[in-house]
Amino acid sequence: MKDLEDATETGNRAEPKRRAGTEREKRGGPEERGASKRRPSAPGSERLGGECATGTARERLARRQAELLTSLVAGGPVPPGFDPDQVRAQSTGLAAKRRDTTTKIAPDLPLLLGSRYGPLFLDYARTHPQTGGYRADARAFAEWVHTDGGPLAADRRRALEQWLHPAPERPPGPLARLRRALRGR
């Protein structure tokens, strides 16, 4: 850096002279590669009775993470030490993202439920964590709406039942088989 400052002060636009470094610098020792020297062990990580003392810290961390995850996606209580308003906001955001993805997977559901789709899905998401894929989630949501989602108009209920339990496709009749045979397929 000193060489660069000297070159700038003198107005020299030529590249500054480089110092000849030590042999370690020339080879690219650990300082040059960004590696640090041996780090001291973390406090409490020494072995006690054959077990690592950080094991209990890891267990506590895992338990706290599970509590936070439960509050975010399954409507659980907010763990101590977290801002309840922030956790609720994040939870609502995650439920909305889940709703939007379910809309892409099953676009018929918003059409069948109309304006009630969004609020119903958010109510569902607060109490039903996603356990399978998005298709299974869409089906579970539709079943929840059909059984526990509150009153629906009769035509919407029928349409939802047909979506949940579509009529089996009929095999082609004799006339369709004859047409196919005549076309050569």
TAMOCOR-V486172 format. One record per backbone hydrogen bond with DSSP energy under -0.5 kcal/mol. NH is the residue of the N-H (numbers start at 1). CO is the residue of the C=O. If there is no record, write none. Layout:
nh:NH co:CO
nh:NH co:CO
//
This chain:
nh:5 co:1
nh:6 co:2
nh:7 co:3
nh:8 co:4
nh:9 co:5
nh:10 co:6
nh:11 co:8
nh:12 co:7
nh:21 co:19
nh:26 co:22
nh:27 co:23
nh:28 co:24
nh:29 co:24
nh:32 co:29
nh:33 co:29
nh:34 co:30
nh:34 co:31
nh:35 co:30
nh:45 co:42
nh:48 co:51
nh:51 co:48
nh:53 co:46
nh:55 co:52
nh:56 co:53
nh:57 co:53
nh:58 co:54
nh:59 co:55
nh:60 co:56
nh:61 co:57
nh:62 co:58
nh:63 co:59
nh:64 co:60
nh:65 co:61
nh:66 co:62
nh:67 co:63
nh:68 co:64
nh:69 co:65
nh:70 co:66
nh:71 co:67
nh:72 co:68
nh:73 co:69
nh:74 co:70
nh:76 co:70
nh:82 co:79
nh:84 co:82
nh:87 co:83
nh:88 co:84
nh:89 co:85
nh:90 co:86
nh:91 co:87
nh:92 co:88
nh:93 co:89
nh:94 co:90
nh:95 co:91
nh:96 co:92
nh:97 co:93
nh:98 co:94
nh:99 co:95
nh:100 co:96
nh:101 co:97
nh:102 co:98
nh:103 co:99
nh:104 co:100
nh:105 co:101
nh:106 co:102
nh:109 co:106
nh:110 co:106
nh:111 co:107
nh:112 co:108
nh:113 co:109
nh:114 co:110
nh:116 co:113
nh:117 co:114
nh:119 co:115
nh:120 co:116
nh:121 co:117
nh:122 co:118
nh:123 co:119
nh:124 co:120
nh:125 co:121
nh:126 co:122
nh:127 co:123
nh:127 co:124
nh:128 co:124
nh:137 co:133
nh:138 co:134
nh:139 co:135
nh:140 co:136
nh:141 co:137
nh:142 co:138
nh:143 co:139
nh:144 co:140
nh:145 co:141
nh:146 co:142
nh:147 co:143
nh:148 co:144
nh:149 co:144
nh:149 co:145
nh:157 co:153
nh:158 co:154
nh:159 co:155
nh:160 co:156
nh:161 co:157
nh:162 co:158
nh:163 co:159
nh:164 co:160
nh:165 co:161
nh:177 co:173
nh:178 co:174
nh:179 co:175
nh:180 co:176
nh:181 co:177
nh:182 co:178
nh:183 co:179
nh:184 co:180
nh:184 co:181
nh:185 co:180
//
